[in-house]
């Protein structure tokens, strides 16, 4: 019986993760989509995203951690190593900062051909208020040595990716790790972290794509050489092909999203609204400085929207534009520009892993 089972298992070969395809969604992609969680676009109306609506991407399994026995280690190229309990960490000075986090693969499923991975459309985003200890405070407490180059963060979640068994780990250059707004968060929106968001402690790196903000944090290792773990060296890179070493994904590219107006059809999600005045609204953000403008496209004609002040330098800002909807079919779009002058592309530049997809959102509506 065991031999028959092994034969049946080997007879079915799953398509390799990451390999682009022009076919329909695979069972593996649907399985990932069921495990992970997108933010419904109507939640863009809120300044702060409730934890249950905030996007979630979990690479492996959600660890079951006993907070009473949990310890955080700070080690490596430091004058003194630290081992902190959750109670001890909560006694250290804390800050609360609103941060918009976005998955680096957001928009991947819109690419043609489509890289095989978590099939985000455009909803892999959310904004929360994170409370915790500034990372720079703990690093100063440990005494970072002059030869330090990077800081490696390792979580409790373990699995296999690319054929390699490992715990999820990412690093930051020492200059980024010493920023005053990088936080070891133990609260989200005023409550303890939910299990899927990294309980009991996670890293939050404002301005960087979400893969950097390691969840279920267990160790902080100051190193004197570049980190070469799988999630740093092979995953999360802008590549032209499988053989291209690529360049690392880091800060969030400028993006805006619109609250789809009107009401949806249950199955197609096509939007239907009544003729007359409509207030179009949405959010815009960037990891490369503040958003300086948002344009709204109405049937190909672009109009400047009104921007509101964001809650923080790395939190999304609200935009609004009044529109008088005429009967018929219309296409709405929104396009943001940030402080560096970067603007969202009308069409996405394709890359092998499907990273940093910040193409303009388009919403088709029927006005009755």
N, C-alpha and C positions, 0 to 999 in steps of 0.2 A: 504493500500500500504506500509506504514512504517513497519507494522508487517511482511509482506512478505519479505521485504528487510532484516530485521533483521534475519529472519529465514534462508535466503539464505547465509547471512554472517556467521552465526554460524555453518551452515552445512559444510562449508569449513574450515578446521583447518590447518594452516600452520605448518610445522615441527618446533620444537623449535630451536632457534639459538644456535649454539655451539654443538649440539648433533651430533656425528659422524654418517656417512652414507656410504654405499658402492654403492649407486645408482647414477644415472645421476645427473647433475646439476639441482637444483630446480629453479622454477620461482623466488623465493626470492633471491637466489644467483645471478641469471642473472640480477635482478633489481639492486643489489648492484654493480655488475660489470659495469653496464651501468652508474651509478652515479659517481663511482670513476674512477681513471685514473692511468694506468700503464705507466712506461717509456719504450718506444721501445728500444730493446737491441742495435740497431744501434747507439743510442745516447751515448753509452759507448765510442765512439770515441772522445767525447768532454770532456775537463777538467771540464767545468762548464755546467750544464744542463739548457737550457732555461726554463722559468717558464711553458710554455705550454707543455713541454715534461717531466718535473719533476713529480714524482708520487704524487697522491692526495688521501687521505682517509678522508672522512667527515662522522662522526658518525650520525649526525642529519641533519638539514638544514643549508645552508650557511646563516649566519645572514646578514641582510641589515643594515649596521651601518653608521650613519651620523658622519663623523670625526669631524665636528665642535662642536658637543655636546658630543662626546665620552670623558670619563674620566677614568683614571686608579687609583684605590685605593690601597694604601699600608697601611696595618693595622695589628692589633693583638699584639703580644708580642714585641712591639717596643716602643721606648721612645717618638716618635712623628709620628702620622699618616700623610700620604700624599695623596693628590688628584691632579693628573696631567692631563692637557690637552695634546693633541698631539703636539701642538705648544711648550708647556713647555718642553715636553720630548725631542723634537728635539734640544733644546738649551743645553741639558746636554752633557757631553763628550761621543763620539761615537767611536765604533770600527767596522771594517769589517773583517769577518772571513769566510773562506770556510769550509763548513761542509757537509759531506755525511749523509743524513737521510735515514733510511730504516724502512719500516713497520714491526712491530714485527711478523705479520702473513704472511710475504712474504714466498711463497712456500707452503702455507697451502693446496692448491688443489692437490698437489702431494702426500699427505699422504693417506694411506689406512688403515682403513676407513677415510673418509674426514670429518673434523669438519665443520659444517654448519655455514659459515660466509662469509666475503669477499673472493672470490675464487682466490687469487693471484696465479700466476705460479711462476715467479722469478723476475718480473720486478717492484716490489714495492720499488723503490729506486730512488735517484737522489742526485746531488751535486750542491749546490748553494752558492753564496757569500751573507751572511746576514749582514746587517748594522743596528746598533742600540746601545742602552745604556747597558753597562754591568750591569747585575742584582746586582752584588756585590756593585756597586756604589750607587744604590738606597737603598739597605739594609743598607749600612753604613750611608747614609743620614738620614734614619729613626731611626737608633740606635737600632740594634737588642739586645734584653735583654738576659742575660746569660742563662736563663732557656729555651730558644727557642730550639725546637727539629726538626721541619720541616717547610717548606714553601709550602703553598697550592696555586695553580694557577687555577683560574676559568675563563672559557670562556663564551661568550655570547650564544653559541649554546646549545639548550635544547631539550630534547626528553625523550623517554621511552626505557629502556633496562633492561632485566631481570625482567620486571614488575615494575621497579622503575622509577619514573619521577625525572629527575635531570638535572642540567647543567653539561656539561663536565668539570671535574676537576681532577687534578693530583697533587701529592706533591713530593718534593725532600727533602732528609736529608739536614740539615742546612750546613753541610760541602760541599755538592755538589752545593748547591745554592750559596755559597760564592766563587766558582771557578771564576777566572777572565775572562774565555771565555764563560760563560753562558750569553746570550744576549737577550734583549728585542728588537726584530727586527722590524723596520718599512720600511726597504728596502730589496728587493731581486734582486740580480744582478744589482744593481744600480738604480732600479726603485721602486716606491711604491709597496707594496704588492698587488698582485692580490686578488680579493675577496676569491677565493678558497684556498689561502695560508695564510689567517688569517688577512686580512685588518681590521683595520689600524695597529694593533700591535700584534705580537705573541712572544711566548717564543721559543728559540732555545737552546737545551741542547746538545752540541757536545758529541759524543760517545754513547749516549743512543738511544734506539729505538724511533721511531717517536711519539709514544703515549705520551711521556713525554713533547714534545714541543707543549704546549697548544696554540691553535689558537684563534683569536678574543678575546684576553685577556682583562678582565675587572677588576679583583682584584687579589691582592697578599696578602695572609694572613699568617703571621708568627704565628705558633701554638706551644704549649708546650707538645703536645701529638701526637702520630701517627694518621695520617689522615685515616678515615675509609669509604670514599666515594666509590660508586659503582665501578668506573673505577680503583680505587686503591686496593680495598679489594676483588673484585670478578672477574673483567676483568683483562686481561693481567697477567696471572699467569701460571706457569708450573705445570700442574696437571696430575696425572695418571688416574683419573676418576672424575666423577661429584661430588663425595663425598669427594674428596681429597682437603684439604685447599690449598695445593700447595705452591710454592715459587714465589716471585714477579719477573716479567721480568724487566730487567734494561738495562745493556750495550749490545751493538751490538756484536753478535758472528762473528768471522772471516768468510769472504766470498769473493769469486772471481766470476766474470762472464765474459764470452767471447762474443765478437761481432760475431754473426753467420756469417761465411764466405760465399762467393758466392751470389747467388740470391735465393729467396724463391718461392716455389709454393704458389699461392694465398691462397688456402683453407687450405692445410695441414701445411704450413710453412716449409716443408721439404727443405733442402738446396741442391743446385746444383752448382758445380763449375768446371772449366776447369783444366785439368792436368797441372802440372808445379809448379813453386814457388808461395807460398802464405805466406803473413805475418799475422799470427794469433795474435790477440791483445784483450785486455780486461782491466778490472779494478779490484782492490782488496782493501778491507778495513776491519777495525776492531775497536771496541770500547774499546778494551783491550790492547792498545799500537799499535805501527806501524806494518805494514805487513813486515815480514822478508824474505818471499820467496813465489813464485808461481811455481807450477809444472803443465805442460800441458801433459795430457794423449792422446796418439795417438794409438788407437787400443790396449789399455791396457798397453802400455809402457810409463813411466813417464820421462819427460825431464824438466830441470830447465829453466824457462823463465827469460828474462831480465827485471828488475824492474827499473822504473824511480822514481825520487823524487816527493812526493806529494806536493800539493800547501800549505798544512797545516797539523798539527798533526792529525786532524780528517777528512781529505779529502782523497778520494780514490787515489790510485796510479796506474799508467798505467803499464801494462806488455806487452811484445811482444815476439814472437818466430817465426822464419822463418821455413816453412815446404814445402817440395816438395811433392805435392799431386800426388799420383799414381792413375790410373783408378780403379774404383770399389767403394764399400761401405765402409765407415770408421766411427768410433765413436771417437769424440774429447771430451775432458774433461779438467777442470782446478780445481786446489786445492791450496788454500792459507794457510799459516802458519803465526801466529802473534808473537809478542815479548814475550808472555807468554808461547810459545811452543804449543799452541792450533792449531789444523789443522782441516780443514773441513772433516766431515765424508763422507765415500763413500755411506752409506745408512743412512737415517734420523732416529733418535730415536723418536718414536711417542709420542705425548702428547695430552691431551684431547682438549685443545683450539687451537692446531696447531701453537704454538709460537716458534720463534727462529729457523726456519727451514733453516739451512745453508748447506744442503747436496750438494755434488759436482754436478755441472751442466754437463749435457751430451748433445752433439750436434751430430746428425747423418747427414752425408753428402754423396752425390753421386758425384763422380768425373768422368766426361765424357772424 
